[in-house]
Amino acid sequence: LPIGAISQDCKGAKIVEMGDMLEAGCVAFSDDGLPVTDSSVMRQALEYSAHFGSFVINHSEDCSLCHGGVMNEGKVSAILGLKGMASEKEEIMIARDLLLAKKTGGHIHIAHVSSAWSLKLIKQAKSEGIRVTCEATPHHFTFDERELMGYDTNFKMSPPLRTQSDVQAIREALKSGLIDAIVTDHAPHNTDDKFVEFDHAPFGILGLQTLVPLTLRLVNEGVISLEDMVRLCSFNPAKILNLKDKGEIKEGFLADVAIIDPQISYVYDEALNKSKSRNSPLFGKQLTGAAVCTIKSGRVVYEFPNVVA
């Protein structure tokens, strides 16, 4: 399901032909890891996407704040001697986009929320009736900035891992229902690209294959229920994307089903890794819970191999 660019060539200067792209199969609009910094362009994007019954996803980042930052700005970045990225870099852009959504009546989807203040802004906007949805990733509700003490570039991502209190705020927002979806922000990178000095390593982490075990940790810790997990990972995303035949096991819907064993234990290693990349801090770790069978349009396309630890 392709998400089309917001702006031509992702340069943030002029919006794309949204109507034509939606007719061609596009389901939403985003410049992915590039924020739309021009407010007039974002306003146009929200107006036009609303006209066509679609929505916009923005990478919330005010790039004028802290060029060259590689991790969250705070005590840990000071200890490590690494240039930080303040959470305000995210929050300022979210505030702008929420105000533009209020002005235009458009639907803004906030990608990979990472800070407590971002959630406060979103909560206020929802209470005011602004059309906003948001998502969180497993790495942002599992890990915090302290993981970087070993300079492991597999923990380098954008937005960065933030403080312990930010992680707790995300977990509470998942529990309360403020966050609408759990997503992977899957970003594979070549091992050679990550095996460099921290400052020079690219941002990004594998997320697709470890979403299930990390989200099941929330279930086991009583943060969310199994029903919440299905709602956050399947039902709500289908609803946000306006997919009429996905998100539920129901007559007339596509038979796209992931069968999950919440108890299965294994080592996430070369034998199980389905990506061509290895940029995950969970590589070689013992995990619990996995999709053991995947059915696509009624056909079994994947079964968990018999290599359980």
Secondary structure as UniProt FT lines:
FT   HELIX           8..10
FT   HELIX           18..23
FT   TURN            24..25
FT   STRAND          29..30
FT   TURN            32..33
FT   HELIX           39..51
FT   TURN            52..53
FT   STRAND          56..58
FT   TURN            63..64
FT   TURN            67..68
FT   STRAND          71..72
FT   HELIX           75..80
FT   STRAND          84..85
FT   HELIX           88..104
FT   STRAND          108..110
FT   HELIX           116..127
FT   TURN            128..129
FT   STRAND          132..136
FT   HELIX           138..142
FT   HELIX           145..150
FT   HELIX           153..155
FT   HELIX           164..176
FT   STRAND          181..182
FT   HELIX           191..194
FT   HELIX           198..200
FT   TURN            208..210
FT   HELIX           211..220
FT   TURN            221..222
FT   HELIX           226..230
FT   HELIX           231..235
FT   HELIX           236..240
FT   TURN            241..242
FT   TURN            244..245
FT   TURN            251..252
FT   STRAND          257..267
FT   TURN            270..272
FT   TURN            281..284
FT   STRAND          286..296
FT   TURN            297..298
FT   STRAND          299..303
//
